[in-house]
Amino acid sequence: MDGLANSAMIKCEACALRRMSGFRSMNNEEAKLIADFKSGEMRCDSGMNLISEGTFSPHLYTVLEGWGFRYKSLQDGRRQILNYLVPGDLIGLQGALLQEMDHSVEALTPMRLCVFERSRFLTIFEKSADLAFDVTWIASREERILDGHMLSLGQRTALERAAYLLVFLYFRGLRAGLLKPENALLPLNQNLIADTLGLSLVHTNKTLKRLAQKKMIVWRGRACEILDPEGLSALAEWEPPAAGARPLI
C-alpha cells in the first residue's frame, strides 16, 4: 500500500467522478468543505487490507478507482463477504462513531482512494445540512443493500443466489464506470463467490457451471463475464433499482 500521495492529489473540482451523471452536483461551498476534509490520496494493490476488523482506523476513504470488498471473519479464518465496493463508495463509515472497526476491507483489484481524517468527520454535520443528509443517505443505502443480501442468503436457492450476486455486481459496476455492456468482466474467482453466497466451494462450482450451461455467464481466466444480465435478473427475481444521482463525499 502506498502512502498518501499529496503531491499527485487531484483537486475535488477536477475529480472524474464528479463529471459522471450518476453523482449529484455539488455547490462551491460543499466542494470546499469536502476539499478541506480531504487529507490526500492513496493507491493500493489487490489483496491489501485497507481496514482490519478489531482495530481503530484513523481514516475514511472514498473509492476513486477499482473494486474492493467488505467482510467479517471467524477465528478459524472463515469469512463472510458483506458487500463489494466500487468508485464513489465511502469506506469506513460504519466505524465513524465507534472506536474499533467491526469489519475488514480488502482491495479486490488495484485501487485509488481519496483519504479523509476520521477525527474531522463531524465537521460535515456541523457545517452543512445537505452533506450531512448525504452521509445519512449513504448509510441508509448500505443498509438497503444488506437487506437484499440477507433476503438472498435466507430465501433464494443456490442458483438464484449466484444469479442475484452476479447481476447485482454487473449493474453496480456498470453504473460506476467499471464495466461496459459489451465487456462486462467481473474480477471474481469462485472462492470469493463462495464466501459471498455462504456456500461450499464445491457447491459454488456446480452452481456456476449451471449458469454457464444456460449461457448466462462465461469464465475468462480469473474473471466472470456476464452474457445475459436480463436472464440473471429474471432467475433471481430481482430488478435493478432506478438509476438516479447519488451523493459523492
C-alpha positions as CSV (number, residue, x, y, z in Angstrom):
1,M,0.0,0.0,0.0
2,D,1.4,3.4,-0.9
3,G,1.4,6.3,1.5
4,L,-0.6,9.5,1.0
5,A,0.2,10.9,-2.4
6,N,-0.4,14.6,-1.7
7,S,1.8,15.8,-4.5
8,A,-0.2,14.0,-7.0
9,M,-3.6,14.7,-5.4
10,I,-6.3,15.6,-7.8
11,K,-8.4,18.6,-6.8
12,C,-12.0,17.8,-5.9
13,E,-13.4,20.0,-8.7
14,A,-11.3,18.1,-11.2
15,C,-12.4,14.6,-10.0
16,A,-13.6,12.5,-12.9
17,L,-16.4,11.0,-10.7
18,R,-18.0,14.5,-10.4
19,R,-18.4,14.6,-14.1
20,M,-20.4,11.4,-14.2
21,S,-24.1,11.6,-14.4
22,G,-24.5,9.0,-11.6
23,F,-23.5,11.5,-8.9
24,R,-25.3,14.6,-7.7
25,S,-23.8,18.0,-8.4
26,M,-22.2,19.9,-5.5
27,N,-22.1,23.7,-5.0
28,N,-18.9,25.6,-4.4
29,E,-19.4,25.8,-0.6
30,E,-19.9,22.0,-0.3
31,A,-16.9,21.3,-2.6
32,K,-14.7,23.5,-0.5
33,L,-15.8,21.7,2.7
34,I,-15.0,18.3,1.2
35,A,-11.7,19.6,-0.1
36,D,-10.7,20.8,3.3
37,F,-11.8,17.5,4.8
38,K,-9.6,15.6,2.3
39,S,-6.0,14.8,3.5
40,G,-4.6,13.0,0.5
41,E,-4.9,10.2,-2.0
42,M,-3.6,6.6,-1.8
43,R,-3.1,3.7,-4.1
44,C,-3.1,0.1,-3.1
45,D,-2.5,-3.2,-4.7
46,S,-5.0,-6.1,-5.0
47,G,-5.1,-8.2,-1.8
48,M,-4.2,-5.3,0.5
49,N,-6.2,-4.7,3.6
50,L,-7.5,-1.1,3.9
51,I,-9.2,-1.7,7.2
52,S,-8.8,-4.5,9.7
53,E,-11.6,-5.8,12.0
54,G,-10.9,-5.0,15.7
55,T,-8.6,-2.1,15.0
56,F,-9.0,1.6,15.0
57,S,-8.8,3.3,11.6
58,P,-7.9,7.0,11.7
59,H,-9.1,7.5,8.1
60,L,-12.2,7.3,5.9
61,Y,-11.8,6.6,2.2
62,T,-13.8,7.3,-1.0
63,V,-13.1,4.8,-3.8
64,L,-11.9,6.6,-6.9
65,E,-10.8,3.6,-9.0
66,G,-11.1,-0.2,-8.7
67,W,-13.0,-2.8,-6.8
68,G,-12.9,-3.8,-3.1
69,F,-15.0,-5.8,-0.7
70,R,-16.1,-5.6,3.0
71,Y,-16.1,-8.7,5.1
72,K,-16.2,-10.3,8.6
73,S,-14.2,-13.3,9.8
74,L,-14.3,-16.0,12.3
75,Q,-11.2,-17.0,14.4
76,D,-10.6,-20.1,12.2
77,G,-10.3,-18.0,9.1
78,R,-13.7,-18.5,7.6
79,R,-15.2,-15.2,6.3
80,Q,-18.4,-13.8,5.1
81,I,-18.2,-11.1,2.3
82,L,-20.8,-8.5,3.2
83,N,-20.6,-6.2,0.2
84,Y,-18.5,-5.1,-2.7
85,L,-17.1,-1.6,-3.2
86,V,-17.0,0.5,-6.4
87,P,-16.0,4.1,-7.3
88,G,-18.0,6.6,-5.3
89,D,-18.4,4.3,-2.2
90,L,-17.4,5.6,1.2
91,I,-15.2,3.2,3.2
92,G,-15.2,3.1,7.0
93,L,-18.4,4.9,7.6
94,Q,-19.6,2.1,9.8
95,G,-16.8,2.8,12.3
96,A,-17.0,6.6,12.2
97,L,-18.8,6.8,15.6
98,L,-17.2,3.7,17.1
99,Q,-13.7,3.1,18.5
100,E,-12.9,-0.1,16.6
101,M,-13.9,-1.3,13.2
102,D,-16.3,-4.3,13.2
103,H,-15.3,-5.4,9.7
104,S,-12.4,-5.5,7.3
105,V,-12.0,-4.1,3.8
106,E,-9.7,-5.6,1.1
107,A,-8.8,-4.4,-2.3
108,L,-10.1,-6.8,-4.9
109,T,-8.2,-5.0,-7.7
110,P,-5.6,-2.2,-7.6
111,M,-7.5,0.8,-6.2
112,R,-7.1,4.6,-5.8
113,L,-8.6,6.2,-2.8
114,C,-9.5,9.6,-1.5
115,V,-8.4,9.9,2.1
116,F,-10.2,11.8,4.9
117,E,-9.3,12.3,8.6
118,R,-11.9,10.5,10.7
119,S,-11.3,13.0,13.6
120,R,-12.7,15.7,11.4
121,F,-15.8,13.8,10.2
122,L,-18.3,15.6,12.5
123,T,-17.3,18.9,10.7
124,I,-19.6,17.8,7.9
125,F,-22.6,17.7,10.2
126,E,-21.7,21.0,11.9
127,K,-21.3,23.0,8.7
128,S,-23.5,21.5,6.0
129,A,-27.0,20.1,6.4
130,D,-27.0,18.9,2.8
131,L,-23.8,17.0,3.2
132,A,-25.0,15.6,6.5
133,F,-28.1,14.3,4.7
134,D,-25.8,12.8,2.0
135,V,-23.9,10.8,4.7
136,T,-27.2,9.6,6.1
137,W,-28.3,8.6,2.6
138,I,-25.1,6.7,2.1
139,A,-25.6,4.8,5.4
140,S,-29.2,4.1,4.6
141,R,-28.4,2.8,1.1
142,E,-25.8,0.4,2.6
143,E,-28.5,-0.9,4.9
144,R,-30.9,-1.5,2.0
145,I,-28.2,-3.4,0.1
146,L,-27.5,-5.6,3.1
147,D,-31.3,-6.2,3.4
148,G,-31.2,-7.5,-0.2
149,H,-28.2,-9.7,0.6
150,M,-29.9,-11.2,3.7
151,L,-33.0,-12.0,1.6
152,S,-30.8,-13.8,-0.9
153,L,-28.9,-15.8,1.8
154,G,-32.1,-16.7,3.6
155,Q,-34.6,-17.5,0.9
156,R,-33.0,-17.9,-2.6
157,T,-31.8,-21.2,-3.9
158,A,-28.1,-21.6,-4.6
159,L,-28.7,-20.9,-8.3
160,E,-30.9,-17.9,-7.6
161,R,-28.3,-16.6,-5.1
162,A,-25.5,-16.8,-7.7
163,A,-27.6,-15.1,-10.3
164,Y,-28.6,-12.3,-7.9
165,L,-24.9,-11.7,-6.9
166,L,-23.6,-11.6,-10.4
167,V,-26.4,-9.3,-11.9
168,F,-26.2,-7.1,-8.8
169,L,-22.5,-6.6,-9.3
170,Y,-23.0,-6.2,-13.0
171,F,-25.2,-3.2,-12.5
172,R,-23.0,-1.7,-9.8
173,G,-20.0,-1.9,-12.0
174,L,-21.9,-0.6,-15.0
175,R,-23.1,2.5,-13.1
176,A,-19.7,3.1,-11.5
177,G,-18.0,3.1,-14.9
178,L,-16.0,-0.1,-14.2
179,L,-17.9,-2.2,-16.8
180,K,-19.4,-1.8,-20.2
181,P,-22.3,-3.9,-21.6
182,E,-20.0,-5.2,-24.4
183,N,-17.2,-6.0,-22.0
184,A,-18.7,-7.0,-18.6
185,L,-15.9,-8.8,-16.8
186,L,-16.3,-9.1,-13.0
187,P,-13.0,-9.6,-11.3
188,L,-14.2,-12.5,-9.2
189,N,-13.0,-16.0,-8.6
190,Q,-15.0,-18.9,-7.2
191,N,-13.6,-18.6,-3.7
192,L,-14.9,-15.0,-3.5
193,I,-18.3,-16.1,-4.8
194,A,-18.5,-18.9,-2.3
195,D,-17.5,-16.6,0.6
196,T,-20.3,-14.2,-0.5
197,L,-23.0,-16.8,-1.1
198,G,-22.3,-18.8,2.1
199,L,-21.8,-22.0,0.1
200,S,-19.1,-24.5,-0.1
201,L,-16.6,-24.2,-2.9
202,V,-17.8,-27.5,-4.5
203,H,-21.5,-26.3,-4.4
204,T,-20.5,-22.9,-5.8
205,N,-18.6,-24.6,-8.6
206,K,-21.6,-26.7,-9.6
207,T,-23.9,-23.8,-9.3
208,L,-21.8,-21.6,-11.6
209,K,-21.5,-24.4,-14.1
210,R,-25.3,-24.4,-14.4
211,L,-25.3,-20.7,-15.1
212,A,-22.6,-21.2,-17.7
213,Q,-24.6,-24.0,-19.3
214,K,-27.6,-21.6,-19.6
215,K,-25.3,-19.2,-21.5
216,M,-25.7,-16.5,-18.8
217,I,-22.0,-16.3,-17.9
218,V,-18.6,-17.5,-19.1
219,W,-15.3,-17.7,-17.3
220,R,-12.4,-15.7,-18.8
221,G,-9.4,-16.7,-16.7
222,R,-10.0,-15.4,-13.2
223,A,-12.9,-13.2,-14.3
224,C,-16.6,-13.9,-14.9
225,E,-18.1,-12.3,-18.0
226,I,-21.8,-11.5,-17.8
227,L,-23.5,-12.6,-21.0
228,D,-27.2,-12.3,-20.1
229,P,-28.0,-9.8,-17.4
230,E,-31.7,-9.9,-18.2
231,G,-31.7,-13.7,-17.7
232,L,-29.9,-13.5,-14.5
233,S,-32.2,-10.8,-13.2
234,A,-35.3,-12.9,-14.1
235,L,-33.8,-16.0,-12.5
236,A,-33.1,-14.1,-9.3
237,E,-36.5,-12.4,-9.3
238,W,-34.6,-9.1,-8.9
239,E,-34.9,-5.8,-10.7
240,P,-32.1,-3.2,-10.5
241,P,-33.1,0.0,-8.7
242,A,-33.8,3.0,-10.9
243,A,-30.6,4.9,-11.8
244,G,-30.5,8.2,-10.0
245,A,-27.9,10.7,-9.0
246,R,-26.3,9.5,-5.8
247,P,-24.2,11.6,-3.3
248,L,-20.4,11.6,-3.5
249,I,-18.3,12.6,-0.5
